Each structure stands twice: as structure tokens, then as C-alpha cells.
């Protein structure tokens, strides 16, 4: 039993994980039940793109809140929306554009890891949020870059696959970067995607307005965007405006998740991702990109909490020594940091045990790709 309540860390909103979609892509299932989104058109910022009409059945009411303490009035259950909307929003962009930070901000709690190390996000992670009568599923995709290895190709393929199943795409561009050939190629390919694409210039806090306007004009000259936004995913400026716009842009349709869900990723995967984040944060320079983490055991212990065993896989003995650290200090510190965060997420004591193993050539093992939710490239 892995489903657990996730507590929002920087917002009063609370949510939980969902077991939906662990075997079949919910995006594919949702799109098979409704007509395609209308063709993308150029619109001013804040305008709503045309949407395909759809008869939506009345959604099931959200489950009632848990009984409140006697000294506090019980909160009223959320009223089901009369005109519900539902849609998948894929967040696209180059590596380190701030996609994971933006998804966490839009959802209101941490559901995907953040790291300075490039290509941290390896598989699409979905976060669920509500704005008015709309339920939005934000898909944090792996960064778009030139793949060199088998794992790279799997990640880039997963990103484009998520974009193909989305109802709307947000292209996130780091405003500190220059427009290069890779950016032009990405925008050109997005022109062939049959859904609206919005442009969001990120990290705009310390950039002059004149420069930002010039950058926006240059990007819009490369492709057709339904709307353009200037945001700071880290500080939150402009993010609510973007979220509200997307809420009005997704198609009419019933909600697919309970009102308090924040992600459909199993806790076993989220736990492994949290530890991988700590691993990269501590050993960013020393550890190769290929290291990975798997949750090998999850045992419920009642009032005592949960016992989690995880294995950190590296490719060589020398890398194992780096992860362990002198006297085991490095792995002990990572275990403490990961356990502290997992305790907040699970809401109960967590007993975490980390192991380090050498697994040579794991990048060429199809089973490892299946465990990460990726399709194994044959070439």
C-alpha cells in the first residue's frame, strides 16, 4: 500500500498521490474519450483559444473532508463544478529552463525534483492542480536536447510523446539564454503539433523590460504562439496569470482525479526521485549523470511508520566510493536529508535504508527503462 497524503510545503493546499495512470497513460485514455482540441491560433495575452465543444457528464462530487476537531467547525465539502474543464498541459523546454520548478509552483507543492545538474527529469512527471472549475494536469517533461546516448534518446522521445498527447503546450524559455539553433529547431517542430502552444519567458526578474520585449518579439517571429507570458517560476511572479489562462484554455470535460490529488505518480517512484535529488545536490560535480536510484522495498509498519529500502546504482567501483564518502559520511548525510523530506510527504515516521551497488552497463538494460517509465530504444 503506497498511496499516501502529500502535504504542501509552502501553501495551505493539501493533496495526495493517486494510483491512477500507473499502467496506462491517462493522457492517452482521456484523449480517446473526447474530440481533439481546436487548431492553434494567434491570440493576445490572456485571450482564450477556441475549444472544441463537448457534452460533459456531471462529475462525481469530491469526497467530503475528514472530520475536524471538536473545537473547530467542519469545513464544507467542495461543491462539484457546474461547467467543469479538464486537460493535460505539457511543459516543454531545454534542459535547466526551470520546468520542474514551474510545475511545482503551479501545483502548489513539490511533486518533481529540482537540480542544477542537466537532464535531471528522466520521465514525464504529472502534477494535478485546480483553478476555478478546471482541473489541470501539468506534465514535467525531460529537457529537449541533442541525444548522444541510449538513455538520452529515450528521454527526448518521452518528452515529445507527452507533447503529442497534451491538450496545450507551454514552451518555457530561459530569458537569460540566447536563441540558438536548438531553440529554432524546437520551435519549428512544435509548429507541427496540432494543439495550441504558449510561450513563457522564465527567470525575468533581473532582466530589463526592453530586452524582454525584444526577446519576446524574436521568439514570436520564429513560430506562432497562442499567448506569451513573462514569469519567474522560482519567485512566482506571473505564474498565477499563466495558470488562470490555461484553466480557460483546456477543453470542457469531467475531472479525472479527486479534488485533493496532486500527482498520479506512485509513492515508491516519488521516494526514489527524492533520494536522487539529494544525491545530485551533494555530489553534483563528482558523480556521473548515469547514477540512478530504485526503491526496492516498501514495508508498512503501522504506528511505527514505514520502512523504505533503496539502492543507488552506479557504473564503477570508484563511483561507489564517491557515493559512500569517507567513513560513510556522504551516504549518511543523503539518507538524513531524504528521510526528513519523505517524513513530511508521508506524514509518518520514515525508516530509510540506502545501499550502493555497481551495475555496469545498466543504461543498456531494458528492465531499467521500464522501471523508470521509459520506452527502451532499440538503437
Long-range contacts (C-beta under 8 A, 24 or more apart in sequence): 1-300, 2-266, 2-267, 2-268, 2-298, 3-266, 3-267, 4-267, 4-345, 4-346, 4-347, 5-346, 5-347, 6-109, 6-111, 6-262, 6-263, 6-345, 7-109, 7-344, 7-345, 7-347, 8-108, 8-109, 8-262, 9-109, 9-110, 9-344, 10-108, 10-109, 11-108, 11-109, 13-108, 13-109, 14-260, 15-107, 15-108, 15-109, 15-128, 15-260, 15-261, 15-262, 15-263, 16-258, 16-260, 16-261, 16-262, 17-261, 17-262, 17-263, 17-264, 17-265, 17-266, 17-267, 17-270, 18-128, 18-257, 18-258, 18-261, 18-263, 18-264, 19-264, 19-266, 20-256, 20-257, 20-264, 21-126, 21-264, 22-264, 22-266, 25-165, 26-88, 26-126, 26-137, 26-256, 26-264, 27-88, 27-137, 27-139, 27-162, 27-165, 27-166, 28-165, 30-86, 30-88, 30-253, 30-256, 31-165, 31-167, 34-251, 34-253, 35-251, 36-194, 36-195, 37-87, 37-167, 37-168, 37-194, 37-195, 37-196, 37-251, 38-196, 39-194, 40-194, 40-195, 40-196, 40-197, 40-224, 40-226, 41-196, 41-224, 41-226, 42-224, 42-225, 42-226, 43-226, 43-227, 44-227, 45-227, 45-228, 45-229, 45-245, 46-227, 46-241, 46-245, 47-226, 47-227, 48-245, 48-248, 48-249, 49-168, 49-196, 49-226, 49-249, 51-249, 51-250, 51-251, 51-252, 52-251, 53-252, 54-251, 54-252, 54-253, 56-83, 56-84, 56-252, 56-253, 56-254, 57-254, 58-254, 59-84, 59-254, 59-255, 62-258, 62-259, 62-260, 63-258, 63-259, 63-260, 78-259, 81-132, 81-133, 81-255, 82-133, 83-133, 83-252, 84-133, 84-134, 84-135, 84-252, 84-253, 84-254, 84-255, 85-133, 85-134, 85-135, 85-247, 85-248, 85-250, 85-251, 85-252, 85-253, 86-134, 86-135, 86-136, 86-137, 86-250, 86-251, 86-253, 86-254, 86-255, 86-256, 87-134, 87-136, 87-137, 87-166, 87-167, 87-168, 87-246, 87-249, 87-250, 87-251, 87-253, 88-126, 88-137, 88-139, 88-165, 88-166, 88-167, 88-168, 88-250, 89-136, 89-137, 89-138, 89-139, 89-166, 89-167, 89-168, 89-169, 89-170, 89-246, 89-250, 90-124, 90-139, 90-141, 90-162, 90-163, 90-165, 90-166, 90-168, 90-169, 90-170, 91-138, 91-139, 91-140, 91-141, 91-169, 91-170, 91-172, 92-141, 92-144, 92-159, 92-163, 92-169, 92-170, 92-171, 92-172, 92-186, 92-190, 93-143, 93-144, 93-171, 93-172, 93-173, 93-174, 93-202, 94-143, 94-144, 94-145, 94-173, 94-174, 94-177, 94-182, 94-183, 94-186, 95-119, 95-143, 95-144, 95-145, 96-143, 96-174, 97-143, 97-172, 97-173, 97-174, 97-202, 98-172, 98-174, 98-202, 98-203, 98-233, 98-234, 99-140, 99-141, 99-143, 99-172, 100-125, 100-140, 101-233, 101-234, 102-170, 102-172, 102-200, 102-202, 102-231, 102-233, 102-239, 103-127, 103-138, 103-139, 103-140, 105-233, 105-234, 105-236, 105-239, 106-136, 106-138, 106-239, 106-242, 106-243, 107-138, 107-262, 107-263, 108-262, 109-262, 111-262, 111-263, 111-265, 111-270, 112-140, 112-273, 113-273, 113-274, 113-276, 113-277, 114-277, 115-277, 115-280, 115-281, 115-284, 116-280, 116-284, 117-280, 117-284, 117-289, 118-143, 118-145, 118-289, 119-143, 119-145, 119-152, 119-155, 119-289, 120-277, 120-280, 121-155, 122-151, 122-155, 122-372, 122-374, 123-155, 123-158, 123-372, 123-373, 123-374, 124-158, 124-159, 124-161, 124-162, 124-373, 125-263, 125-265, 125-273, 126-263, 126-264, 126-265, 127-262, 127-263, 128-257, 128-261, 128-262, 128-263, 128-264, 129-243, 129-262, 130-259, 131-243, 131-244, 131-246, 131-247, 132-244, 132-247, 133-247, 134-246, 134-247, 134-248, 134-250, 135-255, 135-256, 135-257, 135-259, 136-243, 136-246, 136-247, 136-250, 137-256, 137-257, 137-264, 139-166, 144-182, 144-186, 145-182, 146-182, 149-363, 150-363, 150-364, 150-377, 151-290, 151-363, 151-369, 151-374, 153-377, 154-369, 154-374, 154-375, 154-376, 154-377, 155-374, 157-375, 157-377, 158-373, 158-374, 158-375, 160-189, 163-190, 163-193, 164-193, 166-195, 167-195, 167-249, 167-250, 167-251, 168-195, 168-196, 168-197, 168-198, 168-226, 168-246, 168-249, 168-250, 169-193, 169-195, 169-196, 169-197, 169-198, 170-197, 170-198, 170-199, 170-200, 170-242, 170-246, 171-197, 171-198, 171-199, 171-200, 171-225, 172-200, 172-202, 172-233, 173-199, 173-200, 173-201, 173-202, 173-219, 174-202, 174-203, 175-201, 175-202, 175-203, 175-204, 175-207, 175-212, 175-215, 175-230, 176-203, 176-207, 179-215, 179-218, 179-219, 179-222, 183-222, 184-222, 187-219, 187-222, 187-223, 188-222, 188-223, 190-223, 191-223, 191-224, 196-226, 196-249, 197-223, 197-224, 197-225, 197-226, 198-225, 198-226, 198-227, 198-228, 198-229, 198-242, 198-245, 198-246, 199-225, 199-227, 199-228, 199-229, 200-228, 200-229, 200-230, 200-231, 200-242, 201-228, 201-229, 201-230, 201-231, 202-231, 202-232, 202-233, 203-232, 203-233, 203-234, 204-230, 204-231, 204-232, 204-237, 204-238, 205-232, 205-235, 205-237, 267-298, 267-345, 267-346, 268-295, 268-298, 269-295, 269-373, 270-345, 271-295, 271-298, 271-308, 271-310, 271-342, 272-310, 274-338, 274-341, 274-342, 274-345, 275-310, 275-312, 275-334, 275-338, 275-352, 275-354, 278-334, 278-337, 278-338, 279-312, 279-323, 279-334, 281-337, 282-330, 282-333, 282-334, 283-322, 283-323, 283-330, 286-322, 287-314, 287-319, 287-322, 287-323, 288-314, 288-315, 288-319, 290-314, 290-315, 290-362, 290-363, 291-315, 291-319, 291-323, 292-362, 292-368, 292-372, 294-371, 296-355, 301-351, 304-349, 304-351, 305-343, 305-346, 305-348, 305-349, 305-350, 305-351, 306-346, 306-348, 306-349, 306-350, 306-351, 307-351, 307-353, 308-342, 308-350, 308-351, 308-352, 308-353, 309-352, 309-353, 309-355, 310-352, 310-353, 310-354, 310-355, 311-354, 311-355, 311-356, 311-357, 312-354, 312-355, 312-356, 312-357, 313-357, 313-358, 313-359, 313-362, 314-356, 314-357, 314-358, 314-359, 315-358, 315-359, 315-360, 315-361, 315-362, 316-358, 316-360, 317-358, 319-358, 320-356, 320-357, 320-358, 323-356, 324-356, 331-356
